[in-house]
Amino acid sequence: MKKVNLLILFLSLVTYQSCGIYSFTGTNISPDVKTVQIDYFPNEAILVEPSLSQVFTTELRDLFDTQTNLTSVNSGGDLQFEGEITGYKINPMTATAEQTAAQNRLTITVNVRFFNNKNEDDNFEKSFSHYYDYGGDVQLIGSALDDAFDEIIERIAQDIFNASVAKW
């Protein structure tokens, strides 16, 4: 009976220890990482959409606030994100017989520098990009622009999250 109790105790400890660094969101954040700093991402693209920088920065901050238990700070974060929006372009994708665009593609590119001040091996600088296709007869303003931003920014923010703390 004593051997059975010791075996149960041992298995319980091993199970408890092995589950310590995982979370339901798929992150792999070290327990000594407590804070995240996400700096403002200025728009340095040739074509500038005025609200893009603020919308992107807010979305990235919100993702970390909802998907991790890290505290957001303005400086000195254990994890730091900085960078800039480097691309905002609209290209025709398909043409009609009248030589006009039947479909256009908005592509946004963000350059990110990630610093893990607790484990410098995780640091990286990388560009993330995503696109949104829309009809050639649609003007990219108002709700059409909001829909494009929602899809593109959500995807880029998730890719940054996965590359930095989920290690995907």
N, C-alpha and C positions, 0 to 999 in steps of 0.2 A: 504494500500500500504506500509505503514511503517513497518507493521508486516512481510510482505513478504520480504522486503529488509533485515530486521534483521535476518529472517530465512535463507536466502541465505548467508548472511555474516557468520552466525554461522556454517552452513554446510560447507562452504568453509574453514573456519579455522580448523574445526574438520578433514576434509579430508586432508588438508595440513599437519597438525600435525601428523596424523596417518601414513602418508606415509614417514615420515622423516627418519626412521631407516632401511628401506628396500632398496634393490637394485635389479637390473635386474639379477645379478649373484647369488642371493639367499643367500647372506651373511647377517649376523645380527651383524654388527660391530657398536659398540657405537660411536657416533660422536666425543667423546674426544680421541679416538684411532687414532693416526696419523702415527705411524711408526711400522715397522716390522723388526725384527732381525732374520735371519736364519743362524745359525752357520754351519760350515763344519761338515758333518756326516762321521766320519772315519769308515773304514771297519774293524770290529773286529770279523768277521766270521772266522770259521776254514779254509774254502776255500776262498781265496781272489782273486777277479778279480780286477786288478789294476785300471781300469778306473771307476769302479762302484761308488765310493764315490763322485768323481767330477761330474759325470753325474747325480746322484741322487740330490745332493745339488743344482746344476744349474736348474734342472727341477722344484724343489720345489720353488726356488726363482722366476723363470719365471712365475709359476702359480700365485703367489701372485702379481707379477708386472702386469700381464694382467687381473686378475680377481678382483682386488681391487684398490682403489686409495691411498693405503698406501705407504709411502716412505720407501725404504729399507735403513737400517743403519747397521753399523758394530758393534755397541754396544749401550746399553741403549734403546733398542726398547720398545715400549708400549706392543707389542706382541713379545715373544721370543720363538724360536724353537731351541732345541738342542737334540742330541741323537747320535746313532750309528747304523750301519748296523750290525745286530747280526747273521743273517743267510743267507747263500748262499749254497744251496745244490741241487744236481741232483740225482733224484731217478728214477729207472725203474718203469714204470707204468703197462705195459703189456708185456708178454713174447711170444716168438715164440716157435714152436715145437723143434727148435734147442737149446733151453735154452739161447737165447739172447733177449735183450730188443727190443720190437717192437715199443715202445713209451717210451719217457723219460719225466720227469717233472723237470723244474728248478723252485725253490722256493726261493724267497728273503724275508727276514724279517727285519724290521727296528723298533728299539725302539725309541720312541719320548717323549721328555719332553716339554710340552707346558706351558708357563707362560704368563698370561694376567696381566700385571702390573697395569691395571686400575680396574680389577675385579678379585680378586684372587679366587673366587668361580669357575671360568672357568678353572683353572689350572688342568692338568692331565699328567700322564705318562702312555703310552700305546704302545703296539706292533702292527704294521700293517704288513700284509703279503699278497703276491699274487704270482701266479704261471704262468708258460707258458709251454704248452705241445708241444713236437716236436718229429719227427720220430726218431726211433732208429738208422737209417742209416745216420742221419745228425750229423755232427760235429758242436758243438756250438762255432763257430768262425766267424769272418767277419760279413757279412750281417745277418746271422742266429742269431748271438749274439746281433746285433743291434736291430733286430726285437723283440727278447725276452726282451731286456732292455726297448725298447719303450713301449711295452704293460705293463710290470710289474711296471715300475717306474711311468708311467702315472697314473695307477690305485692306487698305494700306495700314490702318491702325492695328488690325488683327495680325497682319503679317509681321509688323514691328514687335508686337507683344509676343508672338510665337518665337521669333528669332532671338529675343532677349531673355525672356523668363521661362518660356516653355521649351526652349532649345530644340525646336522643330526645324 
